[in-house]
Amino acid sequence: MEDQFNTMKHNPIIGTGNEAQDILMYVYQALQVKGYDPVDQLVGYMITGDPTYITSYNSARSLIGRVERDALLEELVRSYLETH
């Protein structure tokens, strides 16, 4: 008997292979689309850990929860230092 309820897990991120970087960029774009200031929202999330700083639009909130905040912060510092 065939399974008529085949489901596929969809990963909306196609990127660099660096999960923290890819998720940060995806969440940044989702926040922009919804009219938020992405920098303010991401800083609020990084400081408090409160996921409500991140929009649930396009699963951005659940995606950012996949990565530890310290890994996100490491990626931000690494990216900044590489460009300055």
C-alpha positions as CSV (number, residue, x, y, z in Angstrom):
1,M,0.0,0.0,0.0
2,E,1.4,3.4,-1.0
3,D,1.8,6.1,1.6
4,Q,-0.6,8.8,0.4
5,F,0.7,11.3,3.0
6,N,4.2,11.8,1.8
7,T,5.7,14.8,3.4
8,M,8.9,16.5,2.7
9,K,11.0,18.6,5.1
10,H,11.6,21.9,3.5
11,N,14.8,23.8,4.2
12,P,14.2,27.4,3.1
13,I,17.9,28.3,3.4
14,I,20.2,27.7,0.5
15,G,23.5,29.3,1.4
16,T,27.1,29.1,2.2
17,G,27.1,25.9,4.3
18,N,27.8,28.0,7.4
19,E,24.6,27.4,9.3
20,A,25.0,30.4,11.7
21,Q,25.7,32.8,8.8
22,D,22.9,31.5,6.7
23,I,20.4,31.7,9.4
24,L,21.4,35.2,10.4
25,M,21.0,36.4,6.9
26,Y,17.7,34.6,6.5
27,V,16.3,36.1,9.7
28,Y,17.7,39.5,8.9
29,Q,15.7,39.5,5.6
30,A,12.6,38.2,7.3
31,L,12.7,41.0,9.8
32,Q,13.2,43.6,7.0
33,V,10.2,42.2,5.1
34,K,8.0,42.6,8.1
35,G,9.2,46.2,8.7
36,Y,11.3,45.7,11.7
37,D,14.8,47.1,12.3
38,P,16.8,43.9,12.0
39,V,19.8,45.1,13.9
40,D,17.7,46.2,16.9
41,Q,15.7,43.0,16.9
42,L,18.8,40.7,16.6
43,V,20.6,42.6,19.4
44,G,17.5,42.2,21.6
45,Y,17.5,38.5,20.9
46,M,21.2,38.1,21.5
47,I,21.1,40.0,24.8
48,T,18.0,38.4,26.3
49,G,17.5,35.1,24.5
50,D,13.8,36.1,24.1
51,P,12.6,34.6,20.8
52,T,9.8,37.1,20.5
53,Y,12.3,39.6,19.2
54,I,12.4,37.5,16.0
55,T,9.4,37.4,13.7
56,S,7.7,34.0,13.1
57,Y,7.4,35.0,9.4
58,N,8.8,32.3,7.1
59,S,9.8,30.3,10.2
60,A,12.6,32.8,11.1
61,R,12.0,32.3,14.8
62,S,12.2,28.5,14.7
63,L,15.3,28.7,12.5
64,I,17.2,31.0,14.8
65,G,16.4,28.7,17.7
66,R,18.4,26.0,15.9
67,V,21.7,27.8,16.6
68,E,23.1,28.6,20.0
69,R,23.3,32.3,20.7
70,D,27.1,32.1,21.4
71,A,27.5,30.5,17.9
72,L,25.6,33.4,16.4
73,L,27.7,35.9,18.3
74,E,30.9,34.2,17.2
75,E,29.7,34.5,13.6
76,L,29.0,38.1,13.9
77,V,32.4,38.9,15.4
78,R,34.2,36.8,12.8
79,S,32.3,38.5,10.0
80,Y,33.0,41.9,11.4
81,L,36.7,41.3,11.9
82,E,37.1,39.8,8.4
83,T,35.7,42.9,6.8
84,H,37.6,45.5,8.9
